[in-house]
Amino acid sequence: MNGESDNTLILAGEIVSLEPTRFSPAGVPIAKALIRHESWQAGQKMQCELVIAAQAEMATRLGKFKPGMRIKVSGPLSRASQNNRNLLMWIEYLTEE
């Protein structure tokens, strides 16, 4: 494996919660939210909740949304931290649905 595998998730859902925007030590805005997806796929109900994060301009955009709003996001998945195996998506694309 050369380390350049595809790792992009596209997900539409409703914002459940949105943390206040914080700033890195370098002053870069960072925003996090929890989104909930529900759909029917091949006759089965699919449900998940995922923490999404954004930095810089994308964090500013995410911070303008409110819980209950529907969005569509895409970006790579990563561990939430080195010691936390929960998944986190870093947003590269964001739009209101």
Rosetta blueprint (number, residue, H / E / L):
1 M L
2 N L
3 G L
4 E L
5 S L
6 D L
7 N L
8 T L
9 L E
10 I E
11 L E
12 A E
13 G E
14 E E
15 I E
16 V E
17 S E
18 L E
19 E L
20 P L
21 T L
22 R E
23 F E
24 S L
25 P L
26 A L
27 G L
28 V L
29 P E
30 I E
31 A E
32 K E
33 A E
34 L E
35 I E
36 R E
37 H E
38 E E
39 S E
40 W E
41 Q E
42 A L
43 G L
44 Q E
45 K E
46 M E
47 Q E
48 C E
49 E E
50 L E
51 V E
52 I E
53 A E
54 A E
55 Q E
56 A L
57 E H
58 M H
59 A H
60 T H
61 R H
62 L H
63 G L
64 K L
65 F L
66 K L
67 P L
68 G L
69 M L
70 R E
71 I E
72 K E
73 V E
74 S E
75 G E
76 P L
77 L E
78 S E
79 R E
80 A E
81 S E
82 Q L
83 N L
84 N E
85 R E
86 N E
87 L E
88 L E
89 M E
90 W E
91 I L
92 E L
93 Y E
94 L E
95 T E
96 E E
97 E L
